[in-house]
Amino acid sequence: MVLQVKSNTAMYNVPRYGDIPNIFFADLLGTSESGEKNPIVGSWFRIEKGPESTPPTYSYDEVGVVIEGE
């Protein structure tokens, strides 16, 4: 399985998630073939202080790690 990895610069350029001003989301690495039976994706997800928000739900297995926060 071949992975595609973004550069360090791209890792810090995380776009907003939709129209929510304090949530940011971007895929950072992942399986390069779209037909892969069990693809792997690594994403950067950040929530900053702001209006109350609910993280999105996914139709696949996922795990989260809190780097900093309360």
Secondary structure, 3 states (H helix, E strand, C coil): CCEEECCHHHHHCCCECCCCCCEEEEEEEEECCCCCCCCCEEEEEEECCCCCCCCCCCCCCCCCCCCCCC
